[in-house]
Amino acid sequence: MSEEHDPYSALRVGLFRNYLIASSLVSMGTAAQGLAIGWEVYDRTGEALSLGLVGLVQAIPMLLFTLPAGYLADVYDRRKLMMLSLAGATLTSLGLAAFSYHELSVNWMYGLLFLDATMLRMGGPARSAIMPLLVPEEEFENAVKWRTSLQQITGIGGPALGGFIIAYNIQAAYVLSAVSSLAFIVFLFGMQLPAAARSARGQMIEQVAEGLRFVWNKKILLGASSLDLFAVLLGGAVYLLPIFAREIVDLAPVGLEPEEALGWLRAAPAAGACVMALLMAHLPPMQKAGRTLLLCVAGFGAATIVFGLSQNFWLSMAMLALTGAFDNVSMVVRHVVSQMSTPNHMRGRVSAVNSIFIGSSNEIGGFESGLVAQLYNPVVSVVSGGIGTLVVVLAWSGLFPSLRTLGSLAELSAQRKKEEEAAKSAAS
């Protein structure tokens, strides 16, 4: 490690550090709620397809509302949008707790999940686009690494805590999510952001289309985002973990109840990602980011295949941890590419497009996994998804040569500034 590299540079910025802590609490609450939803729905229906429907009802708001939310993030106060979004999520989490306590129809649970996803979507692009305002540009890659580190630490704590909570009282997991969202609202209320350029309010459809054109024309951004879409779409094993914990993984040697095993299995990807994120934060910036991204997505697919074939608890845990480690590297590369390639006045709309690629792939991938598991079996669903991921990596390495040859991520910021200066000169 060179003397010039300070692995804690972003954490020395107080605004970013405090934001990171507050947002991590929300991530922990959301993870616990997600575990509880999957467990309760499968426990009450006994059908793999019901787990897929959990993903589908959360994916629909992603597809419907993310682009309008990106427009709002570019023309309105991003902090206030986040607060409104979190307020809605707080109410839906409390609603889930009440519906669960009274054992109302699972269809009502799906309806609340739809509303919950809608609320979160309205603040999602603002939450992504606000990140570059919290640290100097030269510290942004380091900030993303620490952000993913804390996300994964809370990702470990959330499912593990959720596994123990649902063993005693499943409604408490929903309440935990509501409390964490409320705490983030309180933090945001007192947060002061530096001034930054916004887009002028105008025709929403026209400005959303401008964001779509930007992503389409920026091939390196299009390649990184679409790679995640197709890879995760096919590799959505996480949604089937309640079935693996109940029926496939042999728990006798480890002496765990299925609820407890589910918590640990859900936490394993976050554990792997946490270790990788901490390692990356202490290493100098990547010099061959494009090749690293492709190799890590391929590793994600290979580990998914082994997990699908495994019945050993520890091997399954190890493979899930590897999927998290590989995904963390690709997450850092994708996020830096998205934000550093984009001027601030368009980051909300570009974040929205990127969110559709990433978020919808997770949720629709969950539906695809549940559907294939219902038609065939969970093992076929997971293994075929891993194979599909490897095929996507091979295809994308040929379709997007600019992604494959991407070097240092710092090059993206310098290139963006040149393009902005050229645009100003042309306008004058």
Wavefront OBJ file of the C-alpha trace (Angstrom):
o trace
v 0.000 0.000 0.000
v 1.528 3.308 -1.084
v 2.109 6.161 1.356
v -0.233 8.367 -0.690
v -3.230 6.065 -0.208
v -5.356 6.870 2.838
v -7.917 4.047 3.286
v -9.955 6.163 5.739
v -10.030 9.409 3.735
v -13.799 9.379 3.124
v -14.574 8.528 6.742
v -12.736 11.672 7.839
v -15.513 13.711 6.198
v -18.059 14.209 8.984
v -21.104 14.659 6.743
v -20.446 11.413 4.910
v -19.606 9.513 8.102
v -22.840 10.485 9.847
v -24.925 9.772 6.741
v -23.312 6.352 6.480
v -24.237 5.417 10.044
v -27.842 6.562 9.681
v -28.391 4.818 6.339
v -26.837 1.615 7.684
v -29.519 1.424 10.373
v -32.156 1.497 7.638
v -30.349 -1.248 5.741
v -30.387 -3.455 8.825
v -34.109 -2.922 9.397
v -34.935 -3.525 5.741
v -32.909 -6.747 5.707
v -34.712 -8.067 8.784
v -38.089 -7.205 7.242
v -37.185 -8.884 3.953
v -36.285 -12.086 5.786
v -39.540 -12.008 7.753
v -41.657 -11.482 4.627
v -40.112 -14.423 2.798
v -40.459 -16.708 5.794
v -44.047 -15.746 6.604
v -45.309 -15.987 3.025
v -43.769 -19.419 2.458
v -44.852 -20.633 5.908
v -48.470 -19.668 5.196
v -48.635 -20.887 1.586
v -46.047 -23.658 1.266
v -45.530 -22.725 -2.423
v -42.275 -21.713 -4.107
v -44.213 -19.465 -6.482
v -45.366 -17.355 -3.533
v -41.733 -16.384 -2.928
v -41.442 -15.374 -6.557
v -44.547 -13.218 -6.201
v -42.844 -11.370 -3.322
v -40.205 -10.320 -5.831
v -42.731 -9.494 -8.529
v -44.891 -7.144 -6.442
v -41.748 -5.251 -5.453
v -40.444 -5.140 -9.025
v -43.592 -3.573 -10.522
v -43.199 -0.227 -8.644
v -39.549 -0.261 -9.655
v -40.540 -0.383 -13.314
v -43.435 2.097 -12.979
v -42.082 4.798 -10.697
v -38.271 4.832 -10.770
v -37.908 7.018 -13.872
v -40.362 9.673 -12.598
v -38.528 9.530 -9.258
v -35.256 10.199 -11.083
v -36.776 13.310 -12.647
v -37.940 14.507 -9.224
v -34.447 13.930 -7.783
v -32.948 16.263 -10.399
v -35.420 19.145 -10.032
v -36.380 19.065 -6.310
v -34.594 18.863 -2.973
v -33.187 15.320 -2.781
v -33.076 15.356 1.004
v -36.808 16.139 1.305
v -37.691 13.473 -1.262
v -35.834 10.918 0.814
v -37.687 11.986 3.951
v -41.095 11.606 2.271
v -40.089 8.231 0.900
v -38.963 6.989 4.300
v -42.131 8.262 5.964
v -44.209 6.153 3.590
v -41.987 3.104 4.185
v -42.390 3.547 7.939
v -46.179 3.408 7.636
v -46.145 0.346 5.356
v -43.826 -1.530 7.719
v -46.210 -0.837 10.592
v -49.057 -1.995 8.358
v -47.237 -5.262 7.642
v -46.819 -5.809 11.378
v -50.547 -5.255 11.968
v -51.628 -7.469 9.064
v -49.270 -10.216 10.174
v -50.476 -10.044 13.779
v -54.115 -10.439 12.705
v -53.167 -13.112 10.107
v -54.959 -11.361 7.270
v -54.847 -12.773 3.750
v -51.448 -13.098 2.072
v -52.923 -11.098 -0.801
v -53.203 -8.117 1.544
v -49.533 -8.623 2.427
v -48.672 -8.469 -1.270
v -50.629 -5.212 -1.528
v -48.675 -3.635 1.325
v -45.409 -4.845 -0.183
v -46.397 -3.067 -3.391
v -46.997 0.175 -1.471
v -43.756 -0.263 0.487
v -41.766 -0.713 -2.718
v -43.515 2.302 -4.246
v -42.516 4.522 -1.331
v -38.912 3.348 -1.422
v -38.725 3.818 -5.194
v -39.759 7.453 -4.959
v -36.674 8.180 -2.866
v -34.265 5.678 -4.415
v -32.686 7.847 -7.155
v -32.311 10.768 -4.730
v -30.527 8.485 -2.283
v -28.020 7.404 -4.940
v -27.558 10.843 -6.482
v -26.899 12.507 -3.122
v -23.737 10.473 -2.487
v -21.294 12.515 -4.632
v -22.314 15.656 -2.724
v -21.112 14.209 0.581
v -17.390 13.889 -0.247
v -14.840 15.488 -2.609
v -14.724 13.777 -6.010
v -11.234 12.387 -5.433
v -12.550 10.524 -2.386
v -15.675 9.143 -4.046
v -14.322 5.681 -4.891
v -13.144 5.311 -1.295
v -16.557 6.519 -0.072
v -18.342 3.904 -2.183
v -16.094 1.191 -0.753
v -16.900 2.194 2.824
v -20.577 2.553 1.993
v -20.691 -1.000 0.687
v -18.696 -2.185 3.724
v -21.251 -0.781 6.150
v -24.127 -2.007 3.998
v -22.743 -5.518 4.160
v -22.079 -5.354 7.897
v -25.700 -4.383 8.438
v -26.633 -6.999 5.856
v -25.056 -9.565 8.157
v -26.710 -8.186 11.264
v -30.129 -7.689 9.662
v -30.799 -11.261 8.442
v -29.077 -12.856 11.436
v -31.103 -10.707 13.818
v -34.213 -11.292 11.700
v -33.708 -15.063 11.910
v -33.722 -14.960 15.696
v -36.582 -12.462 15.828
v -38.966 -14.475 13.634
v -38.319 -17.558 15.741
v -40.089 -15.751 18.599
v -42.175 -12.922 17.129
v -42.286 -12.240 13.404
v -44.096 -8.906 13.762
v -41.110 -7.474 15.646
v -39.059 -7.626 12.426
v -41.529 -5.307 10.686
v -41.509 -2.917 13.649
v -37.688 -2.855 13.587
v -37.787 -1.746 9.957
v -40.259 1.040 10.784
v -38.137 2.321 13.681
v -34.957 2.375 11.572
v -36.703 4.359 8.800
v -38.011 6.856 11.346
v -34.505 7.308 12.773
v -33.139 8.103 9.303
v -35.851 10.746 8.824
v -34.739 12.457 12.037
v -31.131 12.499 10.817
v -32.016 13.888 7.390
v -34.102 16.635 8.965
v -30.972 18.192 10.459
v -28.553 17.478 7.580
v -27.105 20.378 5.555
v -25.954 19.684 1.977
v -23.607 21.823 -0.149
v -25.208 23.725 -3.012
v -25.235 21.910 -6.366
v -26.668 22.451 -9.820
v -30.172 21.140 -10.531
v -32.083 20.685 -13.738
v -34.748 23.243 -14.570
v -38.296 22.050 -14.052
v -39.904 21.258 -17.354
v -41.499 18.451 -19.301
v -40.974 15.300 -17.241
v -41.245 12.902 -20.172
v -38.753 14.897 -22.225
v -36.252 15.107 -19.389
v -36.614 11.428 -18.504
v -35.978 10.628 -22.160
v -32.835 12.762 -21.963
v -31.571 10.557 -19.140
v -32.328 7.410 -21.119
v -30.451 8.784 -24.152
v -27.477 9.641 -21.968
v -27.219 6.079 -20.655
v -27.715 4.599 -24.146
v -24.995 6.779 -25.678
v -22.569 6.234 -22.786
v -21.638 2.662 -23.702
v -19.440 2.017 -20.698
v -22.333 2.981 -18.411
v -24.839 0.970 -20.447
v -22.570 -2.077 -20.374
v -21.944 -1.984 -16.612
v -25.623 -1.502 -15.746
v -27.040 -4.050 -18.189
v -24.443 -6.635 -17.142
v -25.876 -6.537 -13.637
v -29.439 -6.693 -14.948
v -29.006 -9.917 -16.894
v -26.565 -11.584 -14.510
v -28.657 -11.034 -11.366
v -31.876 -11.701 -13.281
v -30.615 -15.233 -13.815
v -28.821 -15.676 -10.502
v -31.599 -14.881 -7.990
v -30.937 -17.728 -5.542
v -31.566 -15.611 -2.427
v -35.346 -15.692 -2.880
v -35.317 -19.495 -2.654
v -33.346 -19.668 0.596
v -36.438 -20.487 2.712
v -36.823 -23.685 0.639
v -33.122 -24.558 0.862
v -33.188 -24.017 4.646
v -36.286 -26.175 5.089
v -35.864 -28.939 2.534
v -32.472 -29.146 0.827
v -29.550 -28.221 3.089
v -28.765 -30.883 5.705
v -29.050 -29.162 9.096
v -28.599 -32.231 11.318
v -24.776 -31.952 11.608
v -24.967 -28.302 12.708
v -28.012 -28.622 14.990
v -29.865 -25.564 13.704
v -33.573 -25.017 13.357
v -34.691 -24.024 9.837
v -35.495 -20.461 10.966
v -32.012 -20.021 12.417
v -30.356 -21.616 9.382
v -32.259 -19.240 7.115
v -30.890 -16.265 9.024
v -27.315 -17.496 8.651
v -27.746 -18.386 4.990
v -29.179 -14.945 4.270
v -26.291 -13.351 6.176
v -23.574 -15.337 4.349
v -23.532 -13.173 1.173
v -23.281 -10.064 3.329
v -20.422 -11.613 5.321
v -18.468 -12.322 2.156
v -19.214 -8.868 0.816
v -18.151 -7.253 4.085
v -14.760 -8.961 4.070
v -14.230 -7.986 0.437
v -15.362 -4.404 1.012
v -12.994 -3.925 3.942
v -10.160 -5.386 1.890
v -10.940 -3.094 -1.041
v -11.112 -0.028 1.199
v -7.548 -0.679 2.359
v -6.204 -1.270 -1.152
v -5.282 1.481 -3.630
v -7.815 2.332 -6.372
v -8.350 -0.324 -9.041
v -6.247 -0.016 -12.189
v -8.089 -2.603 -14.353
v -11.648 -2.037 -13.220
v -13.389 -3.354 -16.360
v -11.652 -6.719 -16.398
v -12.164 -7.018 -12.644
v -15.899 -6.413 -13.063
v -16.301 -9.145 -15.692
v -14.271 -11.685 -13.713
v -16.235 -11.023 -10.529
v -19.620 -11.442 -12.232
v -18.335 -14.726 -13.682
v -17.253 -15.783 -10.187
v -20.732 -14.920 -8.924
v -22.251 -17.282 -11.500
v -19.839 -20.125 -10.701
v -20.447 -19.864 -6.941
v -24.211 -19.860 -7.577
v -23.925 -23.155 -9.475
v -22.008 -24.838 -6.640
v -24.500 -23.547 -4.071
v -27.394 -24.984 -6.055
v -25.768 -28.424 -6.078
v -24.703 -28.406 -2.415
v -26.526 -30.067 0.474
v -23.737 -29.383 2.988
v -24.474 -26.420 5.263
v -20.901 -25.140 5.418
v -20.283 -25.481 1.671
v -23.559 -23.672 1.009
v -22.525 -20.910 3.412
v -19.127 -20.616 1.718
v -20.623 -20.347 -1.774
v -23.139 -17.726 -0.664
v -20.289 -15.793 0.949
v -18.400 -15.898 -2.353
v -21.423 -14.582 -4.250
v -21.496 -11.649 -1.843
v -17.749 -11.013 -2.175
v -17.852 -11.035 -5.976
v -21.005 -8.925 -6.085
v -19.467 -6.328 -3.784
v -16.600 -5.675 -6.197
v -18.964 -5.321 -9.135
v -21.235 -3.083 -7.043
v -18.383 -0.652 -6.355
v -17.360 -0.525 -10.016
v -20.942 -0.044 -11.230
v -21.742 2.704 -8.734
v -18.576 4.692 -9.441
v -19.090 4.332 -13.194
v -22.681 5.552 -12.845
v -21.986 8.604 -10.686
v -18.594 9.738 -11.997
v -19.642 9.474 -15.652
v -22.656 11.717 -15.073
v -22.963 15.495 -14.391
v -24.788 16.351 -11.152
v -27.875 17.825 -12.818
v -28.557 14.451 -14.472
v -27.535 12.077 -11.666
v -31.087 11.572 -10.449
v -32.337 10.401 -13.845
v -29.256 8.287 -14.547
v -29.485 6.787 -11.058
v -33.110 5.967 -11.833
v -32.162 4.115 -15.013
v -29.384 2.331 -13.163
v -31.807 1.445 -10.352
v -34.199 -0.134 -12.829
v -31.381 -2.240 -14.212
v -30.141 -3.305 -10.788
v -33.274 -3.306 -8.634
v -35.678 -4.834 -11.111
v -33.167 -7.544 -11.919
v -33.159 -8.578 -8.256
v -36.936 -8.592 -7.896
v -37.795 -10.038 -11.318
v -34.941 -12.488 -10.861
v -36.659 -13.594 -7.671
v -39.881 -14.168 -9.591
v -38.016 -16.076 -12.321
v -36.312 -18.262 -9.707
v -39.604 -18.994 -7.954
v -41.339 -19.800 -11.239
v -38.615 -22.208 -12.416
v -38.527 -23.811 -8.966
v -42.305 -24.299 -9.112
v -42.167 -25.823 -12.611
v -39.093 -27.998 -11.997
v -37.328 -27.782 -8.624
v -35.185 -25.274 -6.670
v -31.883 -26.929 -7.628
v -32.607 -26.657 -11.349
v -33.639 -23.034 -10.857
v -30.412 -22.015 -9.102
v -27.986 -24.023 -11.248
v -29.511 -22.918 -14.554
v -29.364 -19.310 -13.343
v -25.655 -19.598 -12.570
v -24.967 -21.057 -16.003
v -26.930 -18.221 -17.593
v -24.795 -15.694 -15.696
v -21.605 -17.141 -17.175
v -23.080 -16.926 -20.677
v -23.973 -13.245 -20.114
v -20.401 -12.414 -19.039
v -18.992 -13.980 -22.201
v -21.451 -12.052 -24.356
v -20.862 -8.688 -22.645
v -17.071 -8.951 -22.889
v -17.544 -8.897 -26.662
v -20.463 -6.467 -26.900
v -18.886 -3.728 -24.730
v -15.135 -3.474 -25.422
v -14.956 -0.093 -23.648
v -16.103 -1.815 -20.450
v -13.616 -4.633 -20.858
v -10.708 -2.204 -21.324
v -11.685 0.250 -18.552
v -8.636 1.050 -16.433
v -8.645 3.334 -13.388
v -12.034 4.567 -12.198
v -10.497 8.015 -11.707
v -10.356 8.307 -15.502
v -14.150 8.601 -15.548
v -14.237 11.858 -13.587
v -11.537 13.440 -15.754
v -13.360 12.404 -18.925
v -16.662 13.799 -17.639
v -15.068 17.165 -16.867
v -13.589 17.339 -20.363
v -16.989 16.616 -21.878
v -18.636 19.282 -19.708
v -16.013 21.870 -20.721
v -16.440 20.962 -24.394
v -20.233 21.336 -24.074
v -19.842 24.782 -22.457
v -17.465 25.894 -25.200
v -19.849 24.703 -27.909
v -22.766 26.508 -26.236
v -20.844 29.787 -26.033
l 1 2 3 4 5 6 7 8 9 10 11 12 13 14 15 16 17 18 19 20 21 22 23 24 25 26 27 28 29 30 31 32 33 34 35 36 37 38 39 40 41 42 43 44 45 46 47 48 49 50 51 52 53 54 55 56 57 58 59 60 61 62 63 64 65 66 67 68 69 70 71 72 73 74 75 76 77 78 79 80 81 82 83 84 85 86 87 88 89 90 91 92 93 94 95 96 97 98 99 100 101 102 103 104 105 106 107 108 109 110 111 112 113 114 115 116 117 118 119 120 121 122 123 124 125 126 127 128 129 130 131 132 133 134 135 136 137 138 139 140 141 142 143 144 145 146 147 148 149 150 151 152 153 154 155 156 157 158 159 160 161 162 163 164 165 166 167 168 169 170 171 172 173 174 175 176 177 178 179 180 181 182 183 184 185 186 187 188 189 190 191 192 193 194 195 196 197 198 199 200 201 202 203 204 205 206 207 208 209 210 211 212 213 214 215 216 217 218 219 220 221 222 223 224 225 226 227 228 229 230 231 232 233 234 235 236 237 238 239 240 241 242 243 244 245 246 247 248 249 250 251 252 253 254 255 256 257 258 259 260 261 262 263 264 265 266 267 268 269 270 271 272 273 274 275 276 277 278 279 280 281 282 283 284 285 286 287 288 289 290 291 292 293 294 295 296 297 298 299 300 301 302 303 304 305 306 307 308 309 310 311 312 313 314 315 316 317 318 319 320 321 322 323 324 325 326 327 328 329 330 331 332 333 334 335 336 337 338 339 340 341 342 343 344 345 346 347 348 349 350 351 352 353 354 355 356 357 358 359 360 361 362 363 364 365 366 367 368 369 370 371 372 373 374 375 376 377 378 379 380 381 382 383 384 385 386 387 388 389 390 391 392 393 394 395 396 397 398 399 400 401 402 403 404 405 406 407 408 409 410 411 412 413 414 415 416 417 418 419 420 421 422 423 424 425 426 427 428
